[in-house]
Amino acid sequence: MTPGPGPGEGRSGEDRVRLVRLEGAVNVRDLGGYPTTGGGRVRWGRVYRSAALHRLTAADLATVEQLGLRVVYDLRTEAEIERAPSLLPGGVRCERLAIGGSAARTRELTDLVVAGRLAEVPPDFLARVYDAMAETGAPTFGRLLTGLAEPDATPALFHCTAGKDRTGVAAALLLSLLGVDEAVILDDFELSAVHYTDPKMARLRRRLDGTDVDVERYRAVFGAPREALGTLLAALTERHGSVQGYLEEAAGTAPDLPERLRAQLVEPLGQG
């Protein structure tokens, strides 16, 4: 159960929702509303996460424009961006912060699934992908989080292709620095199963209807199991003492980064 407002629920009784509904993009979500240590909560309308933005309709662009985004951080590789360049409203700055590795590993997994060799996929595959991503992508995650801490840096949005792996890890790191409880962070991560995995599986079922392909085996590719992210967070804590320690040691972020992020993105309960 997701603490605070979930998909389609009002924000503390207000007429706002976590999910931003777009025709041409999925898994677009506001990271606001989550409680933080010290009696605060993440501000609504400051940071969004999403999947790729290359199929936005005119109506979508109008909706995105209403979010007032100042910057969009694109975590995809150059090759991914070339295949599917983002569509954004005028005046929105786009920063490319490529985090590689996960796309290639996902293709590797997809190839095994398509070939019917699911037994060869290790049960901790995604956890391994996330761990490798955190180590090789640490400087990029650090730049993203440092950028979000700048005055007047938000509203902002960060995204990858599916909005669940690279984006999911980035969101987890951000929420951790903001003081959100780990169980809530994992709940937020699992929302990708609702807003990405389930729709993706439904489209696959329609496409493969009448064939003898077991569509469910693709869930290993498109899933968002909380165990994978939980394993990563535990590993970072074991190696670096905390998520903050990981970012300082592996990404070179400043010791006051959490404080600066909270100043921008956390408010006392009852405000907003």
PyRosetta script that sets phi, psi and omega in degrees:
from pyrosetta import init, pose_from_sequence

init()
pose = pose_from_sequence("MTPGPGPGEGRSGEDRVRLVRLEGAVNVRDLGGYPTTGGGRVRWGRVYRSAALHRLTAADLATVEQLGLRVVYDLRTEAEIERAPSLLPGGVRCERLAIGGSAARTRELTDLVVAGRLAEVPPDFLARVYDAMAETGAPTFGRLLTGLAEPDATPALFHCTAGKDRTGVAAALLLSLLGVDEAVILDDFELSAVHYTDPKMARLRRRLDGTDVDVERYRAVFGAPREALGTLLAALTERHGSVQGYLEEAAGTAPDLPERLRAQLVEPLGQG")
pose.set_psi(1, 130.6)
pose.set_omega(1, -175.9)
pose.set_phi(2, -82.5)
pose.set_psi(2, 121.3)
pose.set_omega(2, 176.1)
pose.set_phi(3, -63.9)
pose.set_psi(3, 148.5)
pose.set_omega(3, 179.8)
pose.set_phi(4, 70.9)
pose.set_psi(4, -171.2)
pose.set_omega(4, -178.0)
pose.set_phi(5, -63.8)
pose.set_psi(5, 133.1)
pose.set_omega(5, 176.6)
pose.set_phi(6, -108.0)
pose.set_psi(6, -168.3)
pose.set_omega(6, -179.3)
pose.set_phi(7, -57.4)
pose.set_psi(7, 123.4)
pose.set_omega(7, 176.5)
pose.set_phi(8, 81.9)
pose.set_psi(8, -4.6)
pose.set_omega(8, 179.6)
pose.set_phi(9, -93.3)
pose.set_psi(9, 153.0)
pose.set_omega(9, 178.2)
pose.set_phi(10, -70.3)
pose.set_psi(10, 155.3)
pose.set_omega(10, 177.6)
pose.set_phi(11, -86.4)
pose.set_psi(11, 98.6)
pose.set_omega(11, 179.6)
pose.set_phi(12, 51.0)
pose.set_psi(12, 44.1)
pose.set_omega(12, 178.4)
pose.set_phi(13, 84.5)
pose.set_psi(13, -7.5)
pose.set_omega(13, 179.1)
pose.set_phi(14, -83.4)
pose.set_psi(14, 159.0)
pose.set_omega(14, -176.1)
pose.set_phi(15, -84.4)
pose.set_psi(15, 62.6)
pose.set_omega(15, 177.9)
pose.set_phi(16, -140.2)
pose.set_psi(16, 156.3)
pose.set_omega(16, -178.3)
pose.set_phi(17, -132.7)
pose.set_psi(17, 155.4)
pose.set_omega(17, 179.8)
pose.set_phi(18, -69.5)
pose.set_psi(18, -44.1)
pose.set_omega(18, -177.6)
pose.set_phi(19, -78.4)
pose.set_psi(19, 129.0)
pose.set_omega(19, 172.6)
pose.set_phi(20, -95.0)
pose.set_psi(20, 112.1)
pose.set_omega(20, -173.4)
pose.set_phi(21, -85.1)
pose.set_psi(21, 117.2)
pose.set_omega(21, 178.0)
pose.set_phi(22, -126.5)
pose.set_psi(22, 149.5)
pose.set_omega(22, 178.8)
pose.set_phi(23, -75.3)
pose.set_psi(23, -35.1)
pose.set_omega(23, -171.7)
pose.set_phi(24, -107.4)
pose.set_psi(24, 11.5)
pose.set_omega(24, 177.4)
pose.set_phi(25, -150.3)
pose.set_psi(25, 148.7)
pose.set_omega(25, -178.6)
pose.set_phi(26, -118.2)
pose.set_psi(26, 165.3)
pose.set_omega(26, 172.0)
pose.set_phi(27, 60.2)
pose.set_psi(27, 35.2)
pose.set_omega(27, 178.6)
pose.set_phi(28, -92.7)
pose.set_psi(28, 114.0)
pose.set_omega(28, -171.1)
pose.set_phi(29, -137.3)
pose.set_psi(29, 144.5)
pose.set_omega(29, 173.3)
pose.set_phi(30, -82.8)
pose.set_psi(30, 132.1)
pose.set_omega(30, 179.7)
pose.set_phi(31, -89.6)
pose.set_psi(31, 9.8)
pose.set_omega(31, -178.7)
pose.set_phi(32, -78.2)
pose.set_psi(32, 168.7)
pose.set_omega(32, 171.8)
pose.set_phi(33, 91.2)
pose.set_psi(33, -13.7)
pose.set_omega(33, -177.0)
pose.set_phi(34, -76.6)
pose.set_psi(34, 135.9)
pose.set_omega(34, 179.6)
pose.set_phi(35, -68.3)
pose.set_psi(35, 147.5)
pose.set_omega(35, 179.4)
pose.set_phi(36, -124.4)
pose.set_psi(36, 165.6)
pose.set_omega(36, 177.0)
pose.set_phi(37, -62.2)
pose.set_psi(37, 147.9)
pose.set_omega(37, 178.9)
pose.set_phi(38, 84.3)
pose.set_psi(38, 12.0)
pose.set_omega(38, 174.5)
pose.set_phi(39, 81.5)
pose.set_psi(39, 24.3)
pose.set_omega(39, 176.9)
pose.set_phi(40, -108.4)
pose.set_psi(40, -173.2)
pose.set_omega(40, 173.0)
pose.set_phi(41, -151.4)
pose.set_psi(41, 155.0)
pose.set_omega(41, 178.6)
pose.set_phi(42, -68.6)
pose.set_psi(42, 133.1)
pose.set_omega(42, -178.7)
pose.set_phi(43, -65.1)
pose.set_psi(43, 139.9)
pose.set_omega(43, 174.3)
pose.set_phi(44, -75.3)
pose.set_psi(44, 150.6)
pose.set_omega(44, 171.4)
pose.set_phi(45, 72.8)
pose.set_psi(45, 17.1)
pose.set_omega(45, -179.5)
pose.set_phi(46, -105.4)
pose.set_psi(46, -44.2)
pose.set_omega(46, -177.8)
pose.set_phi(47, -133.1)
pose.set_psi(47, 131.0)
pose.set_omega(47, 178.5)
pose.set_phi(48, -120.6)
pose.set_psi(48, 155.3)
pose.set_omega(48, 175.2)
pose.set_phi(49, -127.7)
pose.set_psi(49, 150.5)
pose.set_omega(49, -177.8)
pose.set_phi(50, -162.7)
pose.set_psi(50, 173.6)
pose.set_omega(50, 168.8)
pose.set_phi(51, -85.8)
pose.set_psi(51, -170.8)
pose.set_omega(51, -176.4)
pose.set_phi(52, -59.8)
pose.set_psi(52, 152.2)
pose.set_omega(52, -173.6)
pose.set_phi(53, -118.6)
pose.set_psi(53, 31.6)
pose.set_omega(53, -173.9)
pose.set_phi(54, -90.4)
pose.set_psi(54, -5.8)
pose.set_omega(54, -177.7)
pose.set_phi(55, -118.5)
pose.set_psi(55, 25.8)
pose.set_omega(55, -178.0)
pose.set_phi(56, -66.8)
pose.set_psi(56, 135.9)
pose.set_omega(56, 176.0)
pose.set_phi(57, -84.9)
pose.set_psi(57, 174.3)
pose.set_omega(57, 177.0)
pose.set_phi(58, -60.3)
pose.set_psi(58, -39.7)
pose.set_omega(58, 177.9)
pose.set_phi(59, -65.4)
pose.set_psi(59, -38.9)
pose.set_omega(59, 177.6)
pose.set_phi(60, -61.2)
pose.set_psi(60, -44.8)
pose.set_omega(60, -179.0)
pose.set_phi(61, -61.2)
pose.set_psi(61, -36.5)
pose.set_omega(61, 177.0)
pose.set_phi(62, -66.0)
pose.set_psi(62, -40.3)
pose.set_omega(62, 178.2)
pose.set_phi(63, -64.6)
pose.set_psi(63, -45.8)
pose.set_omega(63, 179.7)
pose.set_phi(64, -63.4)
pose.set_psi(64, -37.4)
pose.set_omega(64, 178.8)
pose.set_phi(65, -61.0)
pose.set_psi(65, -35.6)
pose.set_omega(65, 179.6)
pose.set_phi(66, -67.2)
pose.set_psi(66, -20.6)
pose.set_omega(66, 177.6)
pose.set_phi(67, -70.9)
pose.set_psi(67, -18.7)
pose.set_omega(67, 178.1)
pose.set_phi(68, 71.3)
pose.set_psi(68, 29.9)
pose.set_omega(68, -176.3)
pose.set_phi(69, -60.2)
pose.set_psi(69, 137.6)
pose.set_omega(69, 174.1)
pose.set_phi(70, -98.7)
pose.set_psi(70, -34.2)
pose.set_omega(70, -178.1)
pose.set_phi(71, -146.5)
pose.set_psi(71, 144.0)
pose.set_omega(71, 172.3)
pose.set_phi(72, -118.4)
pose.set_psi(72, 125.4)
pose.set_omega(72, 177.4)
pose.set_phi(73, -97.9)
pose.set_psi(73, 118.6)
pose.set_omega(73, -178.3)
pose.set_phi(74, -100.0)
pose.set_psi(74, 112.5)
pose.set_omega(74, -176.2)
pose.set_phi(75, -89.4)
pose.set_psi(75, 4.9)
pose.set_omega(75, -177.9)
pose.set_phi(76, -80.1)
pose.set_psi(76, 163.0)
pose.set_omega(76, 176.2)
pose.set_phi(77, -76.5)
pose.set_psi(77, 166.2)
pose.set_omega(77, 178.4)
pose.set_phi(78, -58.9)
pose.set_psi(78, -39.5)
pose.set_omega(78, -180.0)
pose.set_phi(79, -63.5)
pose.set_psi(79, -41.5)
pose.set_omega(79, 178.4)
pose.set_phi(80, -64.3)
pose.set_psi(80, -41.8)
pose.set_omega(80, -179.4)
pose.set_phi(81, -66.2)
pose.set_psi(81, -38.6)
pose.set_omega(81, 177.5)
pose.set_phi(82, -60.9)
pose.set_psi(82, -41.3)
pose.set_omega(82, -179.2)
pose.set_phi(83, -70.7)
pose.set_psi(83, -30.4)
pose.set_omega(83, -173.5)
pose.set_phi(84, -146.8)
pose.set_psi(84, 73.0)
pose.set_omega(84, -179.3)
pose.set_phi(85, -65.0)
pose.set_psi(85, 141.9)
pose.set_omega(85, -177.0)
pose.set_phi(86, -68.3)
pose.set_psi(86, 149.1)
pose.set_omega(86, 170.5)
pose.set_phi(87, -107.8)
pose.set_psi(87, 122.1)
pose.set_omega(87, -176.6)
pose.set_phi(88, -134.5)
pose.set_psi(88, 153.2)
pose.set_omega(88, 174.9)
pose.set_phi(89, -63.8)
pose.set_psi(89, 155.3)
pose.set_omega(89, 177.7)
pose.set_phi(90, -61.6)
pose.set_psi(90, 144.8)
pose.set_omega(90, 177.5)
pose.set_phi(91, 90.1)
pose.set_psi(91, -6.4)
pose.set_omega(91, 178.2)
pose.set_phi(92, -90.4)
pose.set_psi(92, 123.3)
pose.set_omega(92, 179.1)
pose.set_phi(93, -79.5)
pose.set_psi(93, 136.3)
pose.set_omega(93, 178.4)
pose.set_phi(94, -113.2)
pose.set_psi(94, 125.5)
pose.set_omega(94, 176.8)
pose.set_phi(95, -113.1)
pose.set_psi(95, 128.6)
pose.set_omega(95, 178.9)
pose.set_phi(96, -92.7)
pose.set_psi(96, 118.2)
pose.set_omega(96, 178.7)
pose.set_phi(97, -127.5)
pose.set_psi(97, 75.6)
pose.set_omega(97, -172.1)
pose.set_phi(98, -64.3)
pose.set_psi(98, 130.0)
pose.set_omega(98, 171.6)
pose.set_phi(99, -120.6)
pose.set_psi(99, 103.6)
pose.set_omega(99, -177.4)
pose.set_phi(100, -86.8)
pose.set_psi(100, -175.7)
pose.set_omega(100, 174.8)
pose.set_phi(101, 97.4)
pose.set_psi(101, -52.6)
pose.set_omega(101, -175.0)
pose.set_phi(102, -68.7)
pose.set_psi(102, -36.5)
pose.set_omega(102, -179.7)
pose.set_phi(103, -64.0)
pose.set_psi(103, -43.5)
pose.set_omega(103, 179.6)
pose.set_phi(104, -65.8)
pose.set_psi(104, -41.4)
pose.set_omega(104, 179.9)
pose.set_phi(105, -67.1)
pose.set_psi(105, -35.0)
pose.set_omega(105, 177.7)
pose.set_phi(106, -67.0)
pose.set_psi(106, -39.6)
pose.set_omega(106, 176.3)
pose.set_phi(107, -62.3)
pose.set_psi(107, -39.6)
pose.set_omega(107, 177.4)
pose.set_phi(108, -59.4)
pose.set_psi(108, -44.4)
pose.set_omega(108, 178.9)
pose.set_phi(109, -65.5)
pose.set_psi(109, -42.8)
pose.set_omega(109, 179.2)
pose.set_phi(110, -59.4)
pose.set_psi(110, -42.0)
pose.set_omega(110, 179.7)
pose.set_phi(111, -60.4)
pose.set_psi(111, -41.2)
pose.set_omega(111, 178.8)
pose.set_phi(112, -65.5)
pose.set_psi(112, -41.1)
pose.set_omega(112, -179.8)
pose.set_phi(113, -64.6)
pose.set_psi(113, -47.4)
pose.set_omega(113, -179.3)
pose.set_phi(114, -60.8)
pose.set_psi(114, -36.8)
pose.set_omega(114, -179.5)
pose.set_phi(115, -78.3)
pose.set_psi(115, 0.2)
pose.set_omega(115, -180.0)
pose.set_phi(116, 73.3)
pose.set_psi(116, 24.2)
pose.set_omega(116, -177.1)
pose.set_phi(117, -109.0)
pose.set_psi(117, 42.5)
pose.set_omega(117, -176.5)
pose.set_phi(118, -61.4)
pose.set_psi(118, -28.6)
pose.set_omega(118, -180.0)
pose.set_phi(119, -62.6)
pose.set_psi(119, -20.9)
pose.set_omega(119, -179.6)
pose.set_phi(120, -83.2)
pose.set_psi(120, -7.7)
pose.set_omega(120, -179.2)
pose.set_phi(121, -83.9)
pose.set_psi(121, 117.5)
pose.set_omega(121, 179.9)
pose.set_phi(122, -64.1)
pose.set_psi(122, 143.6)
pose.set_omega(122, -177.3)
pose.set_phi(123, -61.4)
pose.set_psi(123, -24.1)
pose.set_omega(123, 179.8)
pose.set_phi(124, -100.9)
pose.set_psi(124, 27.8)
pose.set_omega(124, -175.3)
pose.set_phi(125, -55.7)
pose.set_psi(125, -52.7)
pose.set_omega(125, -176.9)
pose.set_phi(126, -64.7)
pose.set_psi(126, -36.9)
pose.set_omega(126, 177.8)
pose.set_phi(127, -60.9)
pose.set_psi(127, -39.5)
pose.set_omega(127, 177.5)
pose.set_phi(128, -65.8)
pose.set_psi(128, -41.8)
pose.set_omega(128, 178.7)
pose.set_phi(129, -59.8)
pose.set_psi(129, -46.0)
pose.set_omega(129, -178.0)
pose.set_phi(130, -65.4)
pose.set_psi(130, -38.6)
pose.set_omega(130, 180.0)
pose.set_phi(131, -64.2)
pose.set_psi(131, -45.9)
pose.set_omega(131, 178.5)
pose.set_phi(132, -63.7)
pose.set_psi(132, -39.3)
pose.set_omega(132, 179.1)
pose.set_phi(133, -62.5)
pose.set_psi(133, -42.4)
pose.set_omega(133, -178.9)
pose.set_phi(134, -65.2)
pose.set_psi(134, -35.4)
pose.set_omega(134, -179.1)
pose.set_phi(135, -76.2)
pose.set_psi(135, -50.0)
pose.set_omega(135, -177.4)
pose.set_phi(136, -75.7)
pose.set_psi(136, -28.8)
pose.set_omega(136, -176.8)
pose.set_phi(137, -95.9)
pose.set_psi(137, 6.9)
pose.set_omega(137, -175.8)
pose.set_phi(138, -54.0)
pose.set_psi(138, -49.0)
pose.set_omega(138, -179.8)
pose.set_phi(139, -59.4)
pose.set_psi(139, -35.6)
pose.set_omega(139, -179.8)
pose.set_phi(140, -71.4)
pose.set_psi(140, -43.2)
pose.set_omega(140, 174.6)
pose.set_phi(141, -58.4)
pose.set_psi(141, -39.8)
pose.set_omega(141, 179.0)
pose.set_phi(142, -62.0)
pose.set_psi(142, -42.0)
pose.set_omega(142, 178.6)
pose.set_phi(143, -64.7)
pose.set_psi(143, -40.3)
pose.set_omega(143, 178.4)
pose.set_phi(144, -60.2)
pose.set_psi(144, -51.1)
pose.set_omega(144, -176.0)
pose.set_phi(145, -68.0)
pose.set_psi(145, -36.8)
pose.set_omega(145, 176.8)
pose.set_phi(146, -65.0)
pose.set_psi(146, -38.9)
pose.set_omega(146, 177.3)
pose.set_phi(147, -63.1)
pose.set_psi(147, -40.6)
pose.set_omega(147, -179.3)
pose.set_phi(148, -67.9)
pose.set_psi(148, -21.2)
pose.set_omega(148, -178.9)
pose.set_phi(149, -83.6)
pose.set_psi(149, -9.1)
pose.set_omega(149, -178.1)
pose.set_phi(150, -70.5)
pose.set_psi(150, 144.4)
pose.set_omega(150, 175.3)
pose.set_phi(151, -58.5)
pose.set_psi(151, 139.3)
pose.set_omega(151, 178.6)
pose.set_phi(152, 62.4)
pose.set_psi(152, 24.0)
pose.set_omega(152, 179.6)
pose.set_phi(153, -85.2)
pose.set_psi(153, -14.4)
pose.set_omega(153, -176.6)
pose.set_phi(154, -119.1)
pose.set_psi(154, 160.7)
pose.set_omega(154, 6.4)
pose.set_phi(155, -64.9)
pose.set_psi(155, 142.1)
pose.set_omega(155, -180.0)
pose.set_phi(156, -139.7)
pose.set_psi(156, 161.2)
pose.set_omega(156, 177.8)
pose.set_phi(157, -138.2)
pose.set_psi(157, 139.7)
pose.set_omega(157, 171.0)
pose.set_phi(158, -125.0)
pose.set_psi(158, 148.3)
pose.set_omega(158, -175.4)
pose.set_phi(159, -156.0)
pose.set_psi(159, 161.3)
pose.set_omega(159, 170.1)
pose.set_phi(160, -124.5)
pose.set_psi(160, -137.2)
pose.set_omega(160, 179.8)
pose.set_phi(161, -89.9)
pose.set_psi(161, -55.6)
pose.set_omega(161, -179.8)
pose.set_phi(162, -91.5)
pose.set_psi(162, -17.2)
pose.set_omega(162, -178.6)
pose.set_phi(163, 74.5)
pose.set_psi(163, 24.1)
pose.set_omega(163, -177.8)
pose.set_phi(164, -129.0)
pose.set_psi(164, -32.5)
pose.set_omega(164, -175.3)
pose.set_phi(165, -93.7)
pose.set_psi(165, -75.8)
pose.set_omega(165, 176.9)
pose.set_phi(166, -59.2)
pose.set_psi(166, -45.0)
pose.set_omega(166, 178.7)
pose.set_phi(167, -65.4)
pose.set_psi(167, -39.2)
pose.set_omega(167, 179.9)
pose.set_phi(168, -64.1)
pose.set_psi(168, -41.4)
pose.set_omega(168, 177.4)
pose.set_phi(169, -66.4)
pose.set_psi(169, -43.6)
pose.set_omega(169, 178.9)
pose.set_phi(170, -59.8)
pose.set_psi(170, -43.7)
pose.set_omega(170, 179.4)
pose.set_phi(171, -63.4)
pose.set_psi(171, -39.9)
pose.set_omega(171, 179.6)
pose.set_phi(172, -63.6)
pose.set_psi(172, -42.5)
pose.set_omega(172, 178.8)
pose.set_phi(173, -63.4)
pose.set_psi(173, -44.0)
pose.set_omega(173, 179.9)
pose.set_phi(174, -62.1)
pose.set_psi(174, -50.9)
pose.set_omega(174, -177.6)
pose.set_phi(175, -62.8)
pose.set_psi(175, -35.0)
pose.set_omega(175, 177.8)
pose.set_phi(176, -63.2)
pose.set_psi(176, -45.8)
pose.set_omega(176, 179.0)
pose.set_phi(177, -65.2)
pose.set_psi(177, -27.3)
pose.set_omega(177, 179.1)
pose.set_phi(178, -79.1)
pose.set_psi(178, -8.5)
pose.set_omega(178, 178.0)
pose.set_phi(179, 92.0)
pose.set_psi(179, 21.9)
pose.set_omega(179, 176.9)
pose.set_phi(180, -81.2)
pose.set_psi(180, 138.8)
pose.set_omega(180, -179.2)
pose.set_phi(181, -62.2)
pose.set_psi(181, 144.7)
pose.set_omega(181, -176.0)
pose.set_phi(182, -60.5)
pose.set_psi(182, -37.5)
pose.set_omega(182, 179.6)
pose.set_phi(183, -61.2)
pose.set_psi(183, -37.5)
pose.set_omega(183, 178.3)
pose.set_phi(184, -69.3)
pose.set_psi(184, -39.1)
pose.set_omega(184, 177.5)
pose.set_phi(185, -60.4)
pose.set_psi(185, -43.2)
pose.set_omega(185, 179.5)
pose.set_phi(186, -68.0)
pose.set_psi(186, -35.3)
pose.set_omega(186, 176.0)
pose.set_phi(187, -62.7)
pose.set_psi(187, -43.4)
pose.set_omega(187, 178.5)
pose.set_phi(188, -61.8)
pose.set_psi(188, -42.7)
pose.set_omega(188, 178.8)
pose.set_phi(189, -57.9)
pose.set_psi(189, -42.2)
pose.set_omega(189, -177.3)
pose.set_phi(190, -67.8)
pose.set_psi(190, -17.7)
pose.set_omega(190, 177.8)
pose.set_phi(191, -61.9)
pose.set_psi(191, -20.3)
pose.set_omega(191, 176.0)
pose.set_phi(192, -64.2)
pose.set_psi(192, -27.0)
pose.set_omega(192, 176.3)
pose.set_phi(193, -64.7)
pose.set_psi(193, -34.4)
pose.set_omega(193, 180.0)
pose.set_phi(194, -76.7)
pose.set_psi(194, -43.7)
pose.set_omega(194, -169.6)
pose.set_phi(195, -99.9)
pose.set_psi(195, -7.1)
pose.set_omega(195, 174.7)
pose.set_phi(196, -128.2)
pose.set_psi(196, -57.5)
pose.set_omega(196, -172.9)
pose.set_phi(197, -61.1)
pose.set_psi(197, -52.4)
pose.set_omega(197, -176.0)
pose.set_phi(198, -62.2)
pose.set_psi(198, -46.9)
pose.set_omega(198, 175.9)
pose.set_phi(199, -61.7)
pose.set_psi(199, -38.0)
pose.set_omega(199, 179.1)
pose.set_phi(200, -63.3)
pose.set_psi(200, -43.2)
pose.set_omega(200, 179.4)
pose.set_phi(201, -65.3)
pose.set_psi(201, -38.5)
pose.set_omega(201, 179.0)
pose.set_phi(202, -63.3)
pose.set_psi(202, -41.6)
pose.set_omega(202, 178.1)
pose.set_phi(203, -65.0)
pose.set_psi(203, -39.2)
pose.set_omega(203, 178.2)
pose.set_phi(204, -63.5)
pose.set_psi(204, -40.9)
pose.set_omega(204, 179.3)
pose.set_phi(205, -61.2)
pose.set_psi(205, -42.4)
pose.set_omega(205, 179.1)
pose.set_phi(206, -64.8)
pose.set_psi(206, -42.4)
pose.set_omega(206, -177.4)
pose.set_phi(207, -67.2)
pose.set_psi(207, -36.6)
pose.set_omega(207, -174.8)
pose.set_phi(208, -101.0)
pose.set_psi(208, 10.4)
pose.set_omega(208, 178.7)
pose.set_phi(209, -60.0)
pose.set_psi(209, 133.5)
pose.set_omega(209, -179.4)
pose.set_phi(210, 91.3)
pose.set_psi(210, -6.4)
pose.set_omega(210, 175.9)
pose.set_phi(211, -98.6)
pose.set_psi(211, 172.1)
pose.set_omega(211, 178.8)
pose.set_phi(212, -96.8)
pose.set_psi(212, 17.5)
pose.set_omega(212, -179.9)
pose.set_phi(213, -77.2)
pose.set_psi(213, 132.5)
pose.set_omega(213, 175.5)
pose.set_phi(214, -82.2)
pose.set_psi(214, 99.1)
pose.set_omega(214, -174.4)
pose.set_phi(215, -62.3)
pose.set_psi(215, -32.9)
pose.set_omega(215, -175.8)
pose.set_phi(216, -60.5)
pose.set_psi(216, -23.7)
pose.set_omega(216, -179.0)
pose.set_phi(217, -67.2)
pose.set_psi(217, -18.1)
pose.set_omega(217, 178.2)
pose.set_phi(218, -74.8)
pose.set_psi(218, -12.7)
pose.set_omega(218, -179.3)
pose.set_phi(219, -60.7)
pose.set_psi(219, -27.5)
pose.set_omega(219, 177.2)
pose.set_phi(220, -62.9)
pose.set_psi(220, -28.2)
pose.set_omega(220, 179.5)
pose.set_phi(221, -82.6)
pose.set_psi(221, -43.0)
pose.set_omega(221, -168.4)
pose.set_phi(222, -101.2)
pose.set_psi(222, 0.9)
pose.set_omega(222, -175.8)
pose.set_phi(223, -75.3)
pose.set_psi(223, 169.5)
pose.set_omega(223, 177.0)
pose.set_phi(224, -137.6)
pose.set_psi(224, 66.4)
pose.set_omega(224, -176.6)
pose.set_phi(225, -72.9)
pose.set_psi(225, 130.5)
pose.set_omega(225, -178.1)
pose.set_phi(226, -61.3)
pose.set_psi(226, -26.4)
pose.set_omega(226, -179.5)
pose.set_phi(227, -61.0)
pose.set_psi(227, -36.2)
pose.set_omega(227, -178.5)
pose.set_phi(228, -64.5)
pose.set_psi(228, -45.9)
pose.set_omega(228, 178.9)
pose.set_phi(229, -70.2)
pose.set_psi(229, -38.8)
pose.set_omega(229, 178.4)
pose.set_phi(230, -60.3)
pose.set_psi(230, -39.6)
pose.set_omega(230, 177.2)
pose.set_phi(231, -62.6)
pose.set_psi(231, -41.8)
pose.set_omega(231, 178.7)
pose.set_phi(232, -62.5)
pose.set_psi(232, -48.9)
pose.set_omega(232, -177.9)
pose.set_phi(233, -61.2)
pose.set_psi(233, -38.2)
pose.set_omega(233, 177.5)
pose.set_phi(234, -65.1)
pose.set_psi(234, -40.5)
pose.set_omega(234, -179.8)
pose.set_phi(235, -65.9)
pose.set_psi(235, -41.5)
pose.set_omega(235, 179.1)
pose.set_phi(236, -63.7)
pose.set_psi(236, -39.4)
pose.set_omega(236, 178.7)
pose.set_phi(237, -67.1)
pose.set_psi(237, -40.1)
pose.set_omega(237, 179.7)
pose.set_phi(238, -64.7)
pose.set_psi(238, -41.0)
pose.set_omega(238, -175.6)
pose.set_phi(239, -82.5)
pose.set_psi(239, -32.3)
pose.set_omega(239, -171.7)
pose.set_phi(240, -123.9)
pose.set_psi(240, -0.6)
pose.set_omega(240, 178.8)
pose.set_phi(241, 90.8)
pose.set_psi(241, -28.5)
pose.set_omega(241, -179.1)
pose.set_phi(242, -175.2)
pose.set_psi(242, 171.6)
pose.set_omega(242, 173.8)
pose.set_phi(243, -63.6)
pose.set_psi(243, -40.6)
pose.set_omega(243, 177.3)
pose.set_phi(244, -60.9)
pose.set_psi(244, -42.5)
pose.set_omega(244, 178.2)
pose.set_phi(245, -61.6)
pose.set_psi(245, -40.4)
pose.set_omega(245, 176.9)
pose.set_phi(246, -58.9)
pose.set_psi(246, -47.1)
pose.set_omega(246, -176.8)
pose.set_phi(247, -67.9)
pose.set_psi(247, -37.7)
pose.set_omega(247, 178.5)
pose.set_phi(248, -68.2)
pose.set_psi(248, -42.7)
pose.set_omega(248, -175.0)
pose.set_phi(249, -80.5)
pose.set_psi(249, -41.5)
pose.set_omega(249, -174.6)
pose.set_phi(250, -93.7)
pose.set_psi(250, -26.7)
pose.set_omega(250, -176.7)
pose.set_phi(251, -111.1)
pose.set_psi(251, -14.1)
pose.set_omega(251, 179.7)
pose.set_phi(252, 74.4)
pose.set_psi(252, 25.9)
pose.set_omega(252, 179.6)
pose.set_phi(253, -73.6)
pose.set_psi(253, 157.8)
pose.set_omega(253, -178.4)
pose.set_phi(254, -73.5)
pose.set_psi(254, 147.8)
pose.set_omega(254, 179.5)
pose.set_phi(255, -59.5)
pose.set_psi(255, -26.2)
pose.set_omega(255, -178.1)
pose.set_phi(256, -90.9)
pose.set_psi(256, 10.0)
pose.set_omega(256, -178.8)
pose.set_phi(257, -57.7)
pose.set_psi(257, -47.6)
pose.set_omega(257, 179.1)
pose.set_phi(258, -57.9)
pose.set_psi(258, -41.1)
pose.set_omega(258, -179.9)
pose.set_phi(259, -62.7)
pose.set_psi(259, -42.1)
pose.set_omega(259, -179.4)
pose.set_phi(260, -69.7)
pose.set_psi(260, -37.8)
pose.set_omega(260, 176.4)
pose.set_phi(261, -63.5)
pose.set_psi(261, -43.7)
pose.set_omega(261, -179.2)
pose.set_phi(262, -65.1)
pose.set_psi(262, -35.7)
pose.set_omega(262, 178.5)
pose.set_phi(263, -62.0)
pose.set_psi(263, -33.9)
pose.set_omega(263, -178.7)
pose.set_phi(264, -86.4)
pose.set_psi(264, -34.3)
pose.set_omega(264, -163.8)
pose.set_phi(265, -120.0)
pose.set_psi(265, -2.1)
pose.set_omega(265, -179.8)
pose.set_phi(266, -118.7)
pose.set_psi(266, 139.9)
pose.set_omega(266, 177.9)
pose.set_phi(267, -130.2)
pose.set_psi(267, 158.5)
pose.set_omega(267, 175.4)
pose.set_phi(268, -64.8)
pose.set_psi(268, 147.6)
pose.set_omega(268, 176.3)
pose.set_phi(269, -58.7)
pose.set_psi(269, 142.1)
pose.set_omega(269, -179.8)
pose.set_phi(270, 99.6)
pose.set_psi(270, -13.1)
pose.set_omega(270, 175.4)
pose.set_phi(271, -98.4)
pose.set_psi(271, 172.3)
pose.set_omega(271, 174.9)
pose.set_phi(272, 90.6)
pose.dump_pdb("model.pdb")
